[in-house]
Each structure stands twice: as C-alpha cells, then as structure tokens.
Amino acid sequence: MVRMPFDVDKIREMQLAVLRRCGDRIERAGYTPSECYRLADQRASMRGFTGGVRARHGL
C-alpha cells in the first residue's frame, strides 16, 4: 500500500478552523469551556436506554 505524504500545514489549518468554530460557538452561547464540557458530558449520559430512564425519573 502506498501512503500519500500528508501536508502538515493543511492539517494545522484544519485544526485551527475547528478550534475557531468551537470558540465562536462557546462565545455565542455564553458558556465557559468548563461549562461546555460539563454540558456535553451531561448530554452523553442521557443517551441510551438507561440514560432515558434516569432522565424520566430525575436520577
């Protein structure tokens, strides 16, 4: 299998674009990064069967 050489500058550019979008989203929502991570964790815990049961019963 022949691997294509990757362009480090393109990868860095994409990473910075993602970070900028995340920063803009956090700024618009008015959350600090720690609040953003906490909310994402909370949403992840509500997924699935047990998450739905816990959410309905306030656990």
C-alpha distance (Angstrom), angle and dihedral (degrees) to the residues before:
residue distance angle dihedral
M1 . . .
V2 3.79 . .
R3 3.76 115.4 .
M4 3.75 119.2 -148.2
P5 3.78 113.9 -130.3
F6 3.77 109.1 -110.8
D7 3.76 125.0 -134.1
V8 3.80 110.6 -123.5
D9 3.80 92.1 -161.7
K10 3.82 92.3 56.2
I11 3.81 91.1 49.6
R12 3.80 91.4 49.0
E13 3.80 90.4 47.8
M14 3.83 91.3 52.9
Q15 3.81 92.0 47.4
L16 3.81 91.4 51.5
A17 3.81 90.9 48.5
V18 3.81 90.6 53.4
L19 3.80 91.6 48.0
R20 3.81 90.9 49.2
R21 3.81 91.5 51.2
C22 3.80 91.2 48.5
G23 3.79 90.8 48.3
D24 3.80 91.7 49.9
R25 3.80 91.5 48.8
I26 3.81 92.2 49.6
E27 3.81 90.7 47.4
R28 3.82 92.6 50.6
A29 3.80 92.5 48.1
G30 3.80 91.9 46.8
Y31 3.81 93.8 -129.2
T32 3.76 126.8 137.7
P33 3.82 114.3 -128.1
S34 3.82 91.1 -104.8
E35 3.81 91.1 53.6
C36 3.79 89.2 48.1
Y37 3.82 91.5 53.9
R38 3.82 91.0 45.6
L39 3.80 92.1 52.2
A40 3.81 91.8 46.7
D41 3.80 89.3 51.7
Q42 3.80 90.3 48.5
R43 3.82 91.3 51.2
A44 3.81 91.1 48.2
S45 3.80 91.2 52.3
M46 3.82 90.9 53.6
R47 3.82 92.6 58.3
G48 3.76 122.8 99.5
F49 3.79 132.3 24.9
T50 3.80 98.0 -59.8
G51 3.80 91.2 44.4
G52 3.80 91.0 54.4
V53 3.81 92.0 48.0
R54 3.81 91.0 49.1
A55 3.80 91.3 48.5
R56 3.81 93.5 50.2
H57 3.79 93.0 49.6
G58 3.79 96.5 40.7
L59 3.82 96.2 -114.7
